[in-house]
Amino acid sequence: MRAPFAGALIAVLVSTSSAFYLPGAAPSNYVEGEQVQLYVNALTPMLPGVDDAKLKSLINYDYYNSRFRFCEPPEGPQKQPESLGSILFGDRIFNSPYDIKMLQDNSTCKLLCTVPDLAADDAKFINDRIREDYALNWLIDGLPAAEMKIDTRTGDIFFDMGFNLGNNEGEFQNQPALNNHYEIVLRYHQPTPETYRVVGVLVWPTSIGGAQDNTPVCDNESGEPLILHEDRVQSVRYTYRVTWNESDTPWATRWDNYLHIFDPRIHWFSLVNSIVIVVFLCIVVSMILMRSVSRDISRYNAIDLSEDVQEDWGWKLVHGEVFRTPKNPMILSVMVGNGAQLCAMVGITLVFALLGFLSPSNRGALATVMMVCWTLFGGIGGYASSRVYASLGGADRRKNAFLTATLLPTVIFIIIFLLNLFLLTAGSSGAVPFGTMVLIVVLWFGISAPLSAVGGYFGSKHGAIRNPVRVNQIPRQIPPGPKYLRPWVAALISGILPFGAAFVELYFVLSSLFASRAYYAFGFLALTAGVVSLTTATVTILFTYFNLCAEEYRWQWRSFLIGGGSAFWIIAYGIFYWVSRLSLDSLSSTVLYLGYLSLIALLDFLITGTIGFLASYWAIRKLYSTIRID
């Protein structure tokens, strides 16, 4: 945000994160009496609406899981086509037996079906899911069914996606009640006299007990809930009632009520705080480079000064060592190449999100774009890895190209595969299907790897970056340095500032990933990503300068480790989030959370480590190109 137009850019980005028209999404027009399809998605655990609530599971279940015994369409459930990102994020969308026609049967009580023989084991399974606060997820015209809630901080009304499978609060803590009746309120907008569009889907679930026969009952006059007994077979009746309400909300802004930003002041406070940190760091680094370094350069380049003044000291002492080949240059260059590929993926994805092309009605669009960008940017990773490897003195370029294309995808694929086994063991619908696994491998080997090889070829053709000073033949001894400059200590210290700039947004991102909370504040997220990148670069340059002044010239691995220091704090915060916001009783949920948290930390380490390494490399080349070496 260093340009003069920073204020205008911030206003545009933040306004993008609230209400806007989403290009590429076309409205569905209905006429009176036309069928309106209701699709069902997987059941997911949700956070209850209390301040100290904790998420109790991370396992998703198919809506038509045989143990739920939900009503099925007469022709049987039919799976709906989904995008790659939607499948990876656990969506499993099917048709349903609900009969809904535009503006017809208004407030009419209807019988969906009666399950005559719900077994005791199935009743226990359903009760356990109610205790874990599972929610049903429906889709009508691309809009998720939601419950209307009020933000206690701001008083704003918003739609919270999903609605409870049952009730386990208050008097139902010991014996939960199953919601077997659904009050469906559909809001519609009439752009022309004969055209109707769905602009809101609200559901109020209710538990209605009593005799569970084939007579539709939609009003619980007796107040008796439906309790599932775990010691005998019983019947369950499912009913619903559709109410049509006209709304003045146009189709283009129908998502505004869903994409609610909880307490935007927290986002603004975090953003302003982060910008202050960045400005402070930039001033500190500028003072060091402009005052200390400039003074040193002037003295080193002076001709008419005495020998004792011209004697080398500090960072100039290691001018003959600073570009010496580090240990394991192959692994370092591969990590930098993959980090550059991830940086490009994140940057382009955020640009698409800010421009509004990732419509929330197109489920999984964000993950799909990320996968496509990661695949297509294989050439960037191969090019960056090849040039860095050559600049570090590496010679085995074929091996470098092979590892760049295969190492990180293999690690991620192994982790995902192992997590998938836990999901399959738990009977979760979130397990990635075999066909999707094959598609990802095809994207990897068929597109990303060849592009990485092409990028590596061009990187090798351009060759190594020319260093401003020569490397001495005999390595210089390194004196003992201060403790705060030891690699792991410096990484932990340096990681505090980038993490501090992002931890507020990190909370909302984790809640979106694990607690099924909608997150669409991409304006704040993009600004935070820019602040984190700038903070990482300046902190790494600062610590690299301190290392050189301490005559520690092995800066390559240290700069990558220092730049990626925020990943260690992400793990620490993830553990804190686990303790404060999660209550995972099953082994599968625990392994899933730790596995996904490790993946997030690994990707953050590669991205920020690459930023730190490249920033340090740039600063060191600038520094040593300005002095005269005899």
Phi and psi in degrees as a GROMACS rama.xvg file:
@    title "Ramachandran Plot"
@    xaxis  label "Phi"
@    yaxis  label "Psi"
@TYPE xy
-91.2689  -11.0039  ARG-2
-75.4377  158.963  ALA-3
-63.2707  -21.3177  PRO-4
-90.8359  21.6483  PHE-5
-59.5495  -43.1352  ALA-6
-62.3548  -44.6365  GLY-7
-65.4285  -39.155  ALA-8
-64.3836  -41.8831  LEU-9
-60.3695  -43.3152  ILE-10
-62.4306  -40.2866  ALA-11
-66.3968  -45.6077  VAL-12
-64.5143  -43.1123  LEU-13
-70.626  -37.1867  VAL-14
-64.5379  -29.0251  SER-15
-65.4357  -27.6843  THR-16
-79.7665  -4.55919  SER-17
-110.113  -107.296  SER-18
-100.717  128.507  ALA-19
-160.67  162.73  PHE-20
-82.9755  135.426  TYR-21
-97.6415  107.651  LEU-22
-68.7459  151.528  PRO-23
90.1715  -5.81406  GLY-24
-110.435  125.804  ALA-25
-104.406  137.748  ALA-26
-72.2736  151.819  PRO-27
-99.5198  122  SER-28
-97.7037  134.565  ASN-29
-119.503  153.33  TYR-30
-110.836  162.115  VAL-31
-60.1328  129.959  GLU-32
91.5958  -7.06368  GLY-33
-74.563  144.239  GLU-34
-67.1961  132.812  GLN-35
-112.173  113.609  VAL-36
-76.2486  137.563  GLN-37
-113.166  118.46  LEU-38
-105.494  147.666  TYR-39
-110.664  144.002  VAL-40
-118.626  179.099  ASN-41
-63.9562  151.679  ALA-42
-81.2031  133.138  LEU-43
-128.667  148.362  THR-44
-70.8879  146.271  PRO-45
-133.444  160.06  MET-46
-81.9077  127.686  LEU-47
-62.9483  160.313  PRO-48
-83.7088  48.6121  GLY-49
-127.036  158.597  VAL-50
-66.6675  -38.7541  ASP-51
-97.9194  23.0917  ASP-52
-69.7445  150.284  ALA-53
-128.031  144.148  LYS-54
-77.1569  132.361  LEU-55
-105.665  -4.66984  LYS-56
-161.767  161.103  SER-57
-125.528  13.4893  LEU-58
-96.2522  128.494  ILE-59
-96.0018  151.337  ASN-60
-128.99  141.334  TYR-61
-58.8784  141.629  ASP-62
-60.1171  -39.2338  TYR-63
-95.0653  29.2145  TYR-64
-57.7253  132.711  ASN-65
-60.0265  -19.4669  SER-66
-86.5624  -17.8608  ARG-67
-78.8234  -30.4132  PHE-68
60.3636  37.423  ARG-69
-72.2515  159.1  PHE-70
-68.0194  136.262  CYS-71
-110.683  155.29  GLU-72
-63.5012  154.589  PRO-73
-57.8573  -35.5166  PRO-74
-88.9526  4.07883  GLU-75
91.5383  156.763  GLY-76
-63.4987  137.434  PRO-77
-122.318  122.197  GLN-78
-70.8304  138.709  LYS-79
-94.9528  148.016  GLN-80
-64.0754  140.152  PRO-81
-135.328  158.051  GLU-82
-79.8221  167.652  SER-83
-60.4495  -44.878  LEU-84
-65.499  -36.744  GLY-85
-62.8609  -41.8615  SER-86
-66.6741  -42.7988  ILE-87
-63.8028  -30.8678  LEU-88
-89.8016  8.75041  PHE-89
94.7975  7.95415  GLY-90
-72.6311  134.164  ASP-91
-137.369  93.7902  ARG-92
-100.711  130.96  ILE-93
-130.851  165.083  PHE-94
-76.9544  174.756  ASN-95
-143.033  165.755  SER-96
-86.4868  5.051  PRO-97
-69.0978  130.681  TYR-98
-103.649  101.516  ASP-99
-124.861  125.05  ILE-100
-124.267  139.609  LYS-101
-54.9765  118.443  MET-102
63.4986  16.3101  LEU-103
-112.995  158.594  GLN-104
54.1076  42.4031  ASP-105
-66.697  124.145  ASN-106
60.3909  31.9721  SER-107
-96.9045  127.385  THR-108
-75.792  127.332  CYS-109
-127.106  146.52  LYS-110
-90.7981  126.409  LEU-111
-84.8644  -55.6734  LEU-112
-173.078  169.022  CYS-113
-124.654  125.385  THR-114
-92.4664  107.633  VAL-115
-80.249  -19.4976  PRO-116
-136.681  61.2534  ASP-117
-73.8538  114.869  LEU-118
-71.7693  161.103  ALA-119
-63.3543  -39.7443  ALA-120
-64.4717  -40.4735  ASP-121
-66.1636  -36.6448  ASP-122
-62.7095  -41.325  ALA-123
-65.5763  -40.3623  LYS-124
-60.6475  -45.5854  PHE-125
-66.2229  -42.3305  ILE-126
-61.4828  -39.4507  ASN-127
-63.9207  -38.8469  ASP-128
-68.8164  -34.2544  ARG-129
-66.132  -41.5953  ILE-130
-62.9344  -28.2101  ARG-131
-89.7267  11.0368  GLU-132
60.6179  46.9592  ASP-133
-76.3547  150.728  TYR-134
-124.42  147.386  ALA-135
-87.7618  143.685  LEU-136
-126.565  111.449  ASN-137
-110.983  159.381  TRP-138
-133.334  129.111  LEU-139
-131.087  117.561  ILE-140
55.64  36.8889  ASP-141
82.0128  -7.41954  GLY-142
-95.6466  135.767  LEU-143
-77.4185  141.369  PRO-144
-66.9281  139.379  ALA-145
-142.697  166.82  ALA-146
-106.187  137.918  GLU-147
-79.1231  126.557  MET-148
-134.251  167.37  LYS-149
-119.159  129.383  ILE-150
-72.9308  113.184  ASP-151
-65.4807  -22.9633  THR-152
-78.8714  -40.9625  ARG-153
-110.414  -14.862  THR-154
78.2654  6.07699  GLY-155
-76.7063  144.618  ASP-156
-90.7141  132.158  ILE-157
-141.924  166.917  PHE-158
-103.511  118.754  PHE-159
-93.9399  116.441  ASP-160
-63.3806  138.371  MET-161
87.2256  159.913  GLY-162
-145.865  157.156  PHE-163
-67.4422  139.813  ASN-164
-66.4863  -36.3122  LEU-165
-159.183  -167.711  GLY-166
-124.104  123.049  ASN-167
-128.523  25.74  ASN-168
-106.26  156.584  GLU-169
62.4778  -121.975  GLY-170
-70.5786  -10.505  GLU-171
-101.818  16.2173  PHE-172
-63.9914  -42.5134  GLN-173
-82.8657  -35.8753  ASN-174
-130.191  95.5511  GLN-175
-68.2169  158.059  PRO-176
-111.483  137.962  ALA-177
-88.6506  131.67  LEU-178
-80.1861  112.332  ASN-179
-116.399  8.09869  ASN-180
-133.489  139.584  HIS-181
-126.679  118.961  TYR-182
-88.7557  107.983  GLU-183
-101.922  118.093  ILE-184
-110.253  116.13  VAL-185
-107.595  119.635  LEU-186
-92.0383  134.123  ARG-187
-129.31  153.777  TYR-188
-120.955  141.387  HIS-189
-113.169  92.1756  GLN-190
-71.1467  -32.2204  PRO-191
-132.645  164.327  THR-192
-56.2428  -32.4511  PRO-193
-110.599  10.9664  GLU-194
-121.985  137.044  THR-195
-130.741  143.941  TYR-196
-132.836  139.354  ARG-197
-80.1128  125.813  VAL-198
-124.574  3.11119  VAL-199
-168.602  139.677  GLY-200
-130.737  114.101  VAL-201
-121.76  142.568  LEU-202
-133.332  131.07  VAL-203
-115.668  104.007  TRP-204
-79.9863  147.154  PRO-205
-138.891  148.308  THR-206
-103.106  118.074  SER-207
-119.267  115.072  ILE-208
-91.9871  -148.936  GLY-209
83.8455  -161.384  GLY-210
-67.7708  124.807  ALA-211
-97.1442  69.8819  GLN-212
-103.465  -167.051  ASP-213
-86.3647  7.57504  ASN-214
-86.2762  120.163  THR-215
-67.6297  127.381  PRO-216
-128.243  118.643  VAL-217
-113.819  -3.13549  CYS-218
-124.037  122.08  ASP-219
-86.5535  79.3627  ASN-220
-69.3868  -33.7725  GLU-221
-78.8077  -19.4797  SER-222
77.7694  7.4906  GLY-223
-83.434  123.731  GLU-224
-81.9463  168.683  PRO-225
-93.4711  109.546  LEU-226
-102.096  127.257  ILE-227
-88.3285  118.705  LEU-228
-86.278  134.671  HIS-229
-94.399  13.9098  GLU-230
-125.074  6.5216  ASP-231
-160.352  164.678  ARG-232
-81.5742  140.166  VAL-233
-147.322  168.392  GLN-234
-104.491  153.401  SER-235
-134.217  130.251  VAL-236
-107.033  130.09  ARG-237
-109.933  127.358  TYR-238
-130.488  165.39  THR-239
-154.659  160.135  TYR-240
-143.738  128.635  ARG-241
-104.57  129.395  VAL-242
-121.493  129.878  THR-243
-100.297  127.373  TRP-244
-124.543  126.609  ASN-245
-74.9689  142.684  GLU-246
-132.931  149.498  SER-247
-92.1972  6.79713  ASP-248
-74.9698  119.898  THR-249
-71.6578  162.062  PRO-250
-61.4645  -35.5086  TRP-251
-65.0082  -25.1644  ALA-252
-115.455  21.775  THR-253
-69.9757  -18.1069  ARG-254
-84.8962  -5.52211  TRP-255
-59.8252  -39.2457  ASP-256
-70.5696  -23.8301  ASN-257
-83.8419  -40.332  TYR-258
-88.1633  67.7332  LEU-259
-89.6402  130.907  HIS-260
-95.2763  114.151  ILE-261
-72.3971  118.973  PHE-262
48.1261  76.311  ASP-263
-61.7091  -18.0163  PRO-264
-62.714  -32.0107  ARG-265
-63.6825  -42.5275  ILE-266
-62.0828  -44.8611  HIS-267
-64.5653  -42.3605  TRP-268
-61.4148  -44.5444  PHE-269
-62.828  -41.6654  SER-270
-66.795  -46.0632  LEU-271
-63.2654  -41.7987  VAL-272
-60.8618  -41.0958  ASN-273
-66.0755  -41.1844  SER-274
-64.2853  -38.7941  ILE-275
-61.3504  -41.9585  VAL-276
-61.3045  -44.2864  ILE-277
-64.3725  -43.9721  VAL-278
-61.0741  -42.925  VAL-279
-61.3034  -45.3658  PHE-280
-64.1209  -41.903  LEU-281
-62.3097  -38.613  CYS-282
-64.8164  -43.7268  ILE-283
-62.2872  -48.1655  VAL-284
-64.1577  -40.3147  VAL-285
-62.9018  -41.0044  SER-286
-62.4358  -41.0872  MET-287
-65.2868  -47.2345  ILE-288
-72.2989  -34.9566  LEU-289
-84.2838  -34.6701  MET-290
-96.7042  -62.5727  ARG-291
-65.0308  -52.2852  SER-292
-66.972  -42.9488  VAL-293
-62.2045  -39.9086  SER-294
-64.221  -41.6854  ARG-295
-64.8204  -42.0083  ASP-296
-64.0016  -42.4707  ILE-297
-61.5148  -39.2567  SER-298
-71.8485  -40.7932  ARG-299
-65.941  -33.2574  TYR-300
-89.0123  -2.37671  ASN-301
-68.3188  142.611  ALA-302
-101.284  -37.6615  ILE-303
-99.1343  32.8208  ASP-304
-106.131  160.887  LEU-305
-70.9248  162.053  SER-306
-63.5094  -36.1095  GLU-307
-68.3653  -27.6646  ASP-308
-77.1368  -35.7056  VAL-309
-78.1965  -5.56853  GLN-310
-62.6603  133.779  GLU-311
-66.6011  144.892  ASP-312
-155.86  163.178  TRP-313
66.7237  -138.15  GLY-314
-69.3287  -20.803  TRP-315
-74.3673  -21.1138  LYS-316
-60.9725  -29.2768  LEU-317
-102.944  23.2105  VAL-318
-64.0617  -26.3137  HIS-319
-87.8432  0.300161  GLY-320
-119.891  -17.464  GLU-321
-65.04  -25.3422  VAL-322
-107.554  22.6021  PHE-323
-69.8829  143.72  ARG-324
-60.7335  126.228  THR-325
-79.7574  175.985  PRO-326
-70.7306  144.002  LYS-327
50.0672  56.6832  ASN-328
-64.656  -25.2388  PRO-329
-61.8535  -51.6326  MET-330
-64.5298  -41.2907  ILE-331
-62.2429  -44.7657  LEU-332
-67.2886  -36.2614  SER-333
-64.1561  -41.7083  VAL-334
-65.477  -40.2629  MET-335
-65.3996  -41.4566  VAL-336
-61.7522  -46.2956  GLY-337
-66.6579  -35.1704  ASN-338
-64.5932  -39.6613  GLY-339
-64.8377  -38.5391  ALA-340
-64.0047  -41.5436  GLN-341
-67.7249  -38.5414  LEU-342
-60.1895  -44.7914  CYS-343
-63.5788  -40.8132  ALA-344
-61.169  -47.7941  MET-345
-64.3221  -43.3675  VAL-346
-62.1698  -48.1626  GLY-347
-67.2445  -38.4378  ILE-348
-62.0056  -41.5915  THR-349
-65.6362  -36.2459  LEU-350
-63.0495  -46.0722  VAL-351
-60.6434  -41.0638  PHE-352
-65.6936  -41.3579  ALA-353
-66.9008  -33.2093  LEU-354
-78.9569  -5.43493  LEU-355
86.4628  13.8512  GLY-356
-80.8796  -15.4277  PHE-357
-93.1837  75.893  LEU-358
-64.1892  134.224  SER-359
-67.0264  -20.4314  PRO-360
-71.5903  -22.5197  SER-361
-90.8594  88.3984  ASN-362
-61.972  135.002  ARG-363
80.3225  8.21078  GLY-364
-61.4658  -38.9315  ALA-365
-61.6468  -50.1706  LEU-366
-66.0287  -35.6466  ALA-367
-63.9298  -46.0406  THR-368
-63.4808  -39.2902  VAL-369
-62.8741  -43.8188  MET-370
-64.1193  -43.075  MET-371
-65.6355  -43.4728  VAL-372
-63.8753  -43.0462  CYS-373
-60.5276  -38.5515  TRP-374
-67.8948  -47.2801  THR-375
-73.2351  -22.5229  LEU-376
-92.2598  17.884  PHE-377
-59.201  -32.418  GLY-378
-64.0444  -35.2441  GLY-379
-64.7955  -43.5687  ILE-380
-62.9761  -43.6254  GLY-381
-64.5888  -40.6003  GLY-382
-65.7756  -48.277  TYR-383
-62.774  -43.6788  ALA-384
-63.7308  -42.716  SER-385
-64.4976  -43.9594  SER-386
-69.4527  -40.3423  ARG-387
-64.8705  -41.3756  VAL-388
-62.073  -43.7231  TYR-389
-65.6972  -38.0141  ALA-390
-68.5668  -27.9573  SER-391
-84.9211  1.40141  LEU-392
93.9275  13.1032  GLY-393
-75.471  152.864  GLY-394
-122.735  -25.1893  ALA-395
-86.7402  79.6353  ASP-396
-75.0966  -29.306  ARG-397
-66.0077  -42.7895  ARG-398
-63.7314  -38.2138  LYS-399
-62.0516  -44.3904  ASN-400
-64.3103  -39.5924  ALA-401
-65.7318  -46.6624  PHE-402
-68.0503  -35.5767  LEU-403
-61.4892  -38.363  THR-404
-80.5097  -19.6307  ALA-405
-120.476  -28.0239  THR-406
-64.5931  -58.4512  LEU-407
-64.595  -47.106  LEU-408
-58.0365  -36.0221  PRO-409
-65.3262  -44.0833  THR-410
-61.5206  -47.1221  VAL-411
-64.6357  -40.842  ILE-412
-64.0864  -40.3375  PHE-413
-63.6937  -44.2743  ILE-414
-62.3897  -47.2109  ILE-415
-62.4711  -39.7418  ILE-416
-63.4574  -43.5061  PHE-417
-65.9206  -41.1757  LEU-418
-64.7309  -34.386  LEU-419
-63.963  -35.1395  ASN-420
-63.6424  -40.4068  LEU-421
-64.844  -38.8144  PHE-422
-65.3562  -41.0445  LEU-423
-64.5099  -39.9531  LEU-424
-63.0166  -37.3753  THR-425
-80.7992  -1.77307  ALA-426
71.1739  28.8864  GLY-427
-86.2326  145.333  SER-428
-77.5281  -10.2145  SER-429
-74.1712  -8.72679  GLY-430
-62.7195  132.23  ALA-431
-70.8893  126.199  VAL-432
-61.8798  156.338  PRO-433
-61.0349  -39.565  PHE-434
-62.0987  -37.7007  GLY-435
-68.3108  -38.7769  THR-436
-58.3152  -44.4607  MET-437
-62.9173  -40.9986  VAL-438
-61.7434  -41.9549  LEU-439
-64.0451  -40.9679  ILE-440
-64.2457  -38.4687  VAL-441
-64.7687  -42.9716  VAL-442
-59.8224  -38.5858  LEU-443
-68.0159  -57.8805  TRP-444
-78.2559  -32.7873  PHE-445
-83.9134  -27.6375  GLY-446
-123.06  -56.5038  ILE-447
-64.5149  -47.4319  SER-448
-63.5205  -46.3756  ALA-449
-61.0809  -39.7226  PRO-450
-63.944  -37.4146  LEU-451
-63.3734  -39.7064  SER-452
-65.161  -40.3764  ALA-453
-63.4973  -43.8618  VAL-454
-61.8647  -39.8525  GLY-455
-63.3655  -35.6711  GLY-456
-64.0819  -47.8449  TYR-457
-66.5538  -35.0588  PHE-458
-63.7628  -42.2812  GLY-459
-66.2056  -34.5099  SER-460
-66.4755  -38.2239  LYS-461
-74.2433  -25.7113  HIS-462
79.942  -170.601  GLY-463
-73.9616  152.803  ALA-464
-74.7397  131.072  ILE-465
-72.836  125.297  ARG-466
-87.2114  145.75  ASN-467
-75.5784  -16.8267  PRO-468
-132.349  156.95  VAL-469
-84.7354  162.4  ARG-470
-100.945  131.941  VAL-471
-66.8703  152.543  ASN-472
-73.2743  -35.6773  GLN-473
-104.604  123.963  ILE-474
-63.4996  144.438  PRO-475
-85.5352  143.237  ARG-476
-69.2298  145.51  GLN-477
-106.623  120.668  ILE-478
-73.4455  159.411  PRO-479
-61.1322  134.307  PRO-480
-104.22  171.861  GLY-481
-64.7714  154.93  PRO-482
-65.4782  -32.8077  LYS-483
-71.2941  -10.2497  TYR-484
-97.9922  2.98438  LEU-485
-64.2889  144.818  ARG-486
-51.2326  -52.6955  PRO-487
-72.2531  -34.2956  TRP-488
-66.8567  -44.6387  VAL-489
-63.5895  -37.5904  ALA-490
-63.3651  -43.069  ALA-491
-66.927  -41.011  LEU-492
-67.2001  -46.5268  ILE-493
-69.0873  -27.4778  SER-494
-73.9126  -13.5107  GLY-495
-64.2981  -44.0684  ILE-496
-68.5123  -49.0791  LEU-497
-61.2214  -38.8022  PRO-498
-66.2974  -40.7384  PHE-499
-62.1262  -27.535  GLY-500
-77.0536  -15.3057  ALA-501
-124.833  -3.65883  ALA-502
-68.4801  -27.7326  PHE-503
-66.5133  -48.2859  VAL-504
-65.128  -31.734  GLU-505
-61.8304  -36.7264  LEU-506
-60.9851  -45.2189  TYR-507
-70.4834  -33.597  PHE-508
-66.8804  -44.1968  VAL-509
-62.9771  -39.6381  LEU-510
-64.7917  -34.9598  SER-511
-68.9203  -39.8065  SER-512
-71.7532  -44.408  LEU-513
-102.527  -26.7833  PHE-514
-109.074  12.5116  ALA-515
57.4232  33.5414  SER-516
-90.3868  135.338  ARG-517
-70.2864  132.08  ALA-518
-129.699  119.211  TYR-519
-139.928  23.4392  TYR-520
-87.3425  62.0456  ALA-521
-71.3416  -21.371  PHE-522
-63.1061  -49.5579  GLY-523
-62.6113  -40.6036  PHE-524
-65.2166  -40.8397  LEU-525
-66.1842  -43.7401  ALA-526
-63.5221  -40.9611  LEU-527
-63.0896  -41.1583  THR-528
-61.7003  -40.7726  ALA-529
-64.4487  -41.8255  GLY-530
-64.4892  -42.4749  VAL-531
-63.0959  -42.1473  VAL-532
-61.6389  -46.0371  SER-533
-67.0198  -39.9062  LEU-534
-63.5193  -44.4669  THR-535
-59.982  -44.6906  THR-536
-63.1132  -46.6247  ALA-537
-68.9367  -40.2801  THR-538
-64.4296  -41.4552  VAL-539
-66.083  -42.334  THR-540
-59.9226  -41.1085  ILE-541
-62.0172  -47.8707  LEU-542
-69.4044  -33.7507  PHE-543
-64.4475  -40.7359  THR-544
-62.5946  -42.3755  TYR-545
-61.7091  -39.9369  PHE-546
-63.906  -43.2921  ASN-547
-66.0037  -37.6215  LEU-548
-64.9251  -28.8817  CYS-549
-86.3288  12.3869  ALA-550
63.5523  26.7049  GLU-551
-99.0505  101.534  GLU-552
-93.498  -0.881948  TYR-553
-84.8305  70.1299  ARG-554
-88.2925  -18.5745  TRP-555
-61.8359  -59.1038  GLN-556
-67.6274  -35.1199  TRP-557
-64.7074  -40.4076  ARG-558
-66.2261  -37.9375  SER-559
-66.903  -42.1238  PHE-560
-68.0186  -41.5282  LEU-561
-66.3475  -42.0411  ILE-562
-62.1285  -37.1625  GLY-563
-88.0219  13.1132  GLY-564
-62.2404  -24.4299  GLY-565
-65.5715  -22.1161  SER-566
-63.3686  -34.8456  ALA-567
-67.429  -35.0099  PHE-568
-75.4359  -28.0205  TRP-569
-64.7877  -41.4931  ILE-570
-62.3089  -44.1574  ILE-571
-62.4809  -42.5555  ALA-572
-67.9321  -35.2514  TYR-573
-61.4899  -38.2414  GLY-574
-67.3863  -40.4109  ILE-575
-63.1447  -41.193  PHE-576
-62.8403  -37.9879  TYR-577
-60.8279  -46.2204  TRP-578
-69.4846  -39.3064  VAL-579
-89.628  -29.0338  SER-580
-120.682  -6.71511  ARG-581
-123.014  148.733  LEU-582
-138.334  75.4579  SER-583
-90.9727  114.297  LEU-584
-92.9665  -26.9777  ASP-585
-90.9548  149.894  SER-586
-63.9589  -38.1857  LEU-587
-61.7411  -45.1763  SER-588
-64.3253  -40.2205  SER-589
-63.7707  -46.8656  THR-590
-63.4557  -40.6351  VAL-591
-61.0456  -46.5649  LEU-592
-62.6383  -47.9916  TYR-593
-65.0156  -36.439  LEU-594
-65.4493  -47.156  GLY-595
-66.913  -36.7224  TYR-596
-63.7049  -40.1471  LEU-597
-63.7487  -38.9909  SER-598
-63.8666  -43.8026  LEU-599
-60.8294  -44.5637  ILE-600
-65.2194  -39.6789  ALA-601
-63.128  -46.6726  LEU-602
-65.6907  -39.544  LEU-603
-63.9724  -39.8428  ASP-604
-62.0331  -42.1966  PHE-605
-67.4717  -42.165  LEU-606
-67.7924  -53.7248  ILE-607
-70.5518  -33.5187  THR-608
-62.9463  -40.4708  GLY-609
-64.3866  -42.5726  THR-610
-59.8008  -44.7413  ILE-611
-64.2107  -42.4516  GLY-612
-65.1619  -49.2233  PHE-613
-65.409  -36.8415  LEU-614
-65.2157  -42.5679  ALA-615
-66.4264  -41.1407  SER-616
-60.6667  -43.7953  TYR-617
-62.385  -45.1268  TRP-618
-65.1547  -40.7143  ALA-619
-67.8433  -41.4794  ILE-620
-63.2635  -40.2563  ARG-621
-63.9073  -40.8959  LYS-622
-65.2244  -50.4998  LEU-623
-82.657  -9.75653  TYR-624
-83.5373  -9.2253  SER-625
-99.2378  -3.17532  THR-626
-110.294  157.092  ILE-627
-98.5173  124.332  ARG-628
-104.893  123.796  ILE-629
